[in-house]
Amino acid sequence: MTKMNLDLTLPFPAAGVRFELRVAAPAERGSGASFSLVALAAGSDTPIPFESDASPVLADWVRGYTRWLYRARVSASSTRSAIEGEFAPGLSAEQILEGVRLACDMIRQRFELYEETVLTR
């Protein structure tokens, strides 16, 4: 079983948002490492809801991103303010890190392009 705990912050100041990604060791044997992602406004520790009234961009993005994560070997779903999932069981540390790289790259490709905030409040 791969033991891993990883916390990453991906800031996009022009878009007014940062993402916090967490990967943790499996909770039990036979499970995959957990994956979680939240979006926060710059300077805040409160997650931004993935809802149109908070950010139409995030609300639209979260649905596709959650489905796309299967390419990073993550089975995921979204809640009001987080994406939660699990890596496929039995992956090596290197495979999990490659999945994290892919997950971060997809976020960067989308949010690095914004020159103004994506938040409505």
N, C-alpha and C positions, 0 to 999 in steps of 0.2 A: 504494500500500500504506500503510495506517495504521500509524504507529509510536506505540506506547503502552506505558508501564510504570507500573503502578499497584499500590500495596500498601495495603490497608485492614485495620484491626482493628476488629472489632465486639464489644465487651465486654458480657456479661450477668452481672454479679456475683451477683445473686440466684440464678441458675441454676448458678453455679459454673463457667461456661464462657465462652470467648471464641473468636471465629472470625477466622481470618486468610485474607483473600482476595487473590489476586494475579492480575493481568492483565498479560501481556507481549506484546510485538510478535511478529508471526508469525516462525517460524523460517525459513521459506522463502517465496518468491513463490508466490502461489496458495493459501496457507494462511490460516486465520483467526488472530486473536490467541488466545493460550492463556489458559485459566482454571484456577485451582486454589484449593481451599478446604480448610483443615484446622481441626479443633476442638481447642482446648487447654484444660486445666484452668487456672483462675485461678492465677497465680504460677508456671506451668510452661511450659517450651518444648518439651515432649514431646507430640506429637499423641495425642489420645485415640482408641483404636480404635473404629470404628463397629460394636461388638459388644455383645451383650446383657449380658455379664458386666461390661463397663465402664460402659455406660449403655443401658438398654432404650429410653430416649427417643431417643437419637442413632441407635441401631441401626434403630429403626422409621422415623425421620425421613429418614435418608439415602436410602433406596430411593425414596420419593416425591419428594424434592427433586431427586434426580438426573434423574428422568424429567421433572419440572416445568420444569427449566432450558431445555427446548426453547422455552418461551415467551419466554425472554430471549435466544433465538437462540444457545444454547450446546448443543452435542452433548457429553454428559458420561457418565462412568461412575465408579464408586467402587472404591477399593481398600480394604484393611484400615483405613487411617487418612487417606485423602484423597479428595477429589472432583477429578478431572482432566478437562479438556475443552477444546473449541476453539469460539470464536465462528465463525459462518458466514463464509466468505471474502468479501472485498469490502465489508464494512461500514465505514461512516464512523466517525470518532471519536465523533460524537454518538450514533450507533446503539449502539456498544459501551458508552458511558457509560449510556445508557438501559437496556441489558441488565444492567449492574452495579447500577443503581438497583433494578431489579426483583428481582435476586438478593438484594440486601441487605434489601429490604422483606419478602421472603418469610421470611428468617431472623428478622428483627425481629418479624414477626407471630407467629411460633411461640415464640421464646425470651424475649421481653419479658414474657410472661404468667407465667412461673415465679417463685414466691416462695421456692422451696427448690432446692437443688442437684439436677441431673439425673444426677449421677454416683453410681456405686455404690461406688467406691473412693476 
